[in-house]
């Protein structure tokens, strides 16, 4: 579970609160004894899995792996994609964006605030493109494993190579659709939830030649 710091920046670093954290529980609601802070905390705080986040609005788990990318909405300057790791500290409020120090986890990618094809205001959705083996209309093979992410203010969707972590490219240009989530459908389409239109939209691969 992802929990924001509720406009209390100091909470993100404190083990005395679940605010500004990633939490991990079992399917039956109990707390795993191998959580990184299990012996250092009490009560529900034993569920803390990672800390130092401002607003982890969404996160995604890559199918078939243990890779987690956390989409952390920033304050005034940066938006982040963080590599989810047990016990990690992502630095907020001391650090934001690519800045960091010893003992703090830097984002795998961060982008500045603005209104362009490479900037935005709030990272609100992300999904690994790993369609089901029996998907009927998957994207081309070069898309498999890439991470797609979107920003609510600019409306673009960008594509990041989740292995090489090179500079992402624009997959869908900016719009006024206010996307707030991304998912990969069972047939291989990419879906996004449009807040402004009140609709679910999908992007299909329809090319008949390379």
C-alpha positions as CSV (number, residue, x, y, z in Angstrom):
1,X,0.0,0.0,0.0
2,X,1.2,3.5,-0.8
3,X,0.5,6.3,1.8
4,X,1.2,10.0,1.3
5,X,2.7,12.2,4.0
6,X,-0.6,14.3,4.3
7,X,1.2,17.6,4.0
8,X,3.4,16.7,7.0
9,X,6.8,16.4,5.4
10,X,8.6,15.4,8.6
11,X,6.4,12.3,8.8
12,X,8.0,10.7,5.7
13,X,11.2,10.0,7.7
14,X,9.7,9.0,11.0
15,X,9.1,5.4,12.0
16,X,6.4,6.6,14.4
17,X,3.8,7.0,11.7
18,X,2.8,5.2,8.5
19,X,2.5,8.5,6.6
20,X,4.9,9.0,3.6
21,X,5.5,5.2,3.4
22,X,5.1,2.0,1.4
23,X,3.3,-0.6,3.6
24,X,3.4,-4.4,3.2
25,X,0.8,-6.8,4.7
26,X,-0.2,-10.4,4.1
27,X,-3.4,-11.2,2.2
28,X,-5.2,-12.0,5.5
29,X,-4.3,-8.6,7.0
30,X,-1.5,-9.7,9.2
31,X,2.0,-8.2,9.0
32,X,4.9,-10.2,7.6
33,X,7.6,-10.8,10.2
34,X,10.3,-10.2,7.6
35,X,9.3,-6.5,7.0
36,X,12.4,-4.4,7.4
37,X,11.2,-2.4,10.4
38,X,9.2,-5.2,12.1
39,X,11.4,-5.4,15.2
40,X,12.0,-1.6,15.4
41,X,8.3,-0.5,15.5
42,X,5.0,-1.5,17.1
43,X,1.4,-1.9,16.0
44,X,0.5,-1.1,12.4
45,X,3.9,0.6,12.0
46,X,5.4,-2.9,11.7
47,X,3.9,-2.8,8.2
48,X,6.4,-0.1,7.0
49,X,8.3,-1.4,4.0
50,X,10.0,1.8,2.7
51,X,9.9,5.5,3.7
52,X,10.9,9.0,2.6
53,X,8.0,9.4,0.1
54,X,5.9,12.5,-0.4
55,X,2.9,11.3,-2.4
56,X,3.3,7.8,-3.9
57,X,0.2,8.2,-5.9
58,X,0.5,4.9,-7.8
59,X,2.9,2.1,-8.1
60,X,3.3,-0.9,-10.4
61,X,4.7,-4.4,-10.0
62,X,6.3,-6.0,-13.1
63,X,4.6,-9.3,-13.9
64,X,6.8,-12.3,-13.3
65,X,9.4,-10.3,-11.3
66,X,9.8,-8.6,-8.0
67,X,10.5,-5.2,-9.6
68,X,8.3,-2.4,-8.3
69,X,8.3,1.2,-9.6
70,X,6.8,3.9,-7.3
71,X,5.4,7.1,-8.9
72,X,6.0,9.8,-6.3
73,X,4.3,13.1,-6.9
74,X,6.7,15.9,-5.9
75,X,6.3,19.4,-4.4
76,X,7.4,22.4,-6.4
77,X,10.2,21.0,-8.7
78,X,10.5,17.3,-9.4
79,X,8.4,14.2,-10.2
80,X,10.0,10.8,-9.4
81,X,9.9,7.1,-10.5
82,X,11.5,5.2,-7.6
83,X,12.8,1.6,-7.6
84,X,10.9,-0.1,-4.8
85,X,13.2,-1.8,-2.3
86,X,12.6,-3.2,1.2
87,X,14.0,-0.8,3.8
88,X,14.7,2.0,1.3
89,X,14.7,5.6,2.2
90,X,13.8,7.9,-0.8
91,X,14.9,11.1,0.9
92,X,11.8,13.3,1.2
93,X,11.7,16.0,2.6
94,X,15.5,16.3,2.7
95,X,16.0,15.4,-0.9
96,X,13.8,15.5,-4.0
97,X,14.4,14.5,-7.6
98,X,17.9,13.3,-8.7
99,X,19.5,15.0,-5.6
100,X,20.4,12.7,-2.8
101,X,23.0,11.7,-0.3
102,X,24.6,8.7,1.4
103,X,21.9,6.3,2.7
104,X,19.2,7.6,0.4
105,X,17.8,6.0,-2.7
106,X,17.8,8.2,-5.8
107,X,15.0,7.8,-8.4
108,X,15.5,5.8,-11.5
109,X,14.1,8.7,-13.4
110,X,12.9,12.2,-12.4
111,X,11.5,15.1,-14.5
112,X,11.1,18.8,-13.7
113,X,7.8,20.7,-13.4
114,X,6.5,22.5,-16.4
115,X,4.1,22.1,-19.3
116,X,5.9,20.4,-22.2
117,X,6.5,17.0,-23.7
118,X,9.3,16.3,-21.2
119,X,8.0,18.1,-18.1
120,X,4.8,18.0,-16.0
121,X,3.2,18.6,-12.7
122,X,2.1,15.2,-11.2
123,X,3.0,11.7,-12.2
124,X,-0.2,9.8,-11.7
125,X,0.1,6.5,-13.4
126,X,2.5,3.8,-14.6
127,X,2.5,0.3,-15.9
128,X,5.1,-2.2,-17.1
129,X,4.3,-3.5,-20.6
130,X,4.3,-7.3,-20.0
131,X,1.2,-8.6,-21.6
132,X,-0.2,-12.0,-20.9
133,X,1.3,-14.9,-22.9
134,X,-2.0,-15.4,-24.6
135,X,-2.6,-11.8,-25.5
136,X,-4.4,-11.5,-28.8
137,X,-3.1,-8.0,-29.9
138,X,0.2,-7.2,-28.1
139,X,2.4,-4.4,-29.0
140,X,5.7,-5.3,-30.9
141,X,8.3,-7.2,-29.0
142,X,10.5,-4.1,-28.5
143,X,7.9,-2.7,-26.2
144,X,7.9,-5.7,-23.8
145,X,9.3,-4.8,-20.4
146,X,9.2,-1.1,-20.9
147,X,7.6,1.2,-18.3
148,X,4.8,3.6,-19.5
149,X,4.0,6.5,-17.2
150,X,1.7,9.6,-17.4
151,X,1.2,13.0,-16.0
152,X,-2.2,14.4,-15.1
153,X,-1.3,18.0,-16.0
154,X,0.2,17.5,-19.5
155,X,-1.7,14.4,-20.5
156,X,1.3,12.8,-22.2
157,X,2.3,9.1,-21.9
158,X,6.1,8.5,-22.0
159,X,8.0,5.2,-22.4
160,X,11.0,4.2,-20.3
161,X,13.3,1.2,-21.0
162,X,13.0,-0.3,-17.5
163,X,16.3,-2.3,-17.9
164,X,18.6,0.3,-19.5
165,X,16.8,3.2,-17.8
166,X,17.8,5.6,-20.6
167,X,16.0,8.8,-21.3
168,X,12.3,8.0,-22.0
169,X,10.6,8.8,-25.3
170,X,7.1,10.3,-26.0
171,X,4.6,7.5,-26.6
172,X,1.5,9.7,-26.7
173,X,1.5,13.4,-27.0
174,X,0.1,15.8,-24.4
175,X,-3.6,16.3,-24.1
176,X,-6.3,17.7,-21.8
177,X,-7.5,14.2,-20.8
178,X,-6.1,14.4,-17.2
179,X,-4.9,10.7,-17.1
180,X,-4.8,9.3,-13.5
181,X,-3.9,5.6,-14.0
182,X,-2.4,3.2,-16.6
183,X,-3.0,-0.5,-17.0
184,X,-2.2,-3.3,-19.5
185,X,-5.3,-5.2,-20.6
186,X,-5.4,-9.0,-21.1
187,X,-5.4,-8.6,-24.9
188,X,-2.3,-6.4,-24.9
189,X,-3.9,-2.9,-25.1
190,X,-2.7,-0.1,-22.9
191,X,-5.6,1.6,-20.9
192,X,-5.7,4.9,-19.2
193,X,-8.3,6.5,-17.0
194,X,-9.3,10.0,-18.1
195,X,-10.4,12.2,-15.2
196,X,-11.5,15.1,-17.3
197,X,-13.6,13.0,-19.7
198,X,-14.8,10.5,-17.1
199,X,-13.9,7.6,-19.3
200,X,-11.5,4.7,-19.8
201,X,-9.5,5.0,-23.0
202,X,-7.4,2.3,-24.7
203,X,-4.4,2.4,-27.1
204,X,-4.2,-0.6,-29.5
205,X,-1.5,-1.7,-31.9
206,X,-3.0,-1.9,-35.3
207,X,-0.1,-1.8,-37.8
208,X,-0.1,-4.4,-40.5
209,X,3.6,-4.1,-41.4
210,X,6.8,-3.2,-39.5
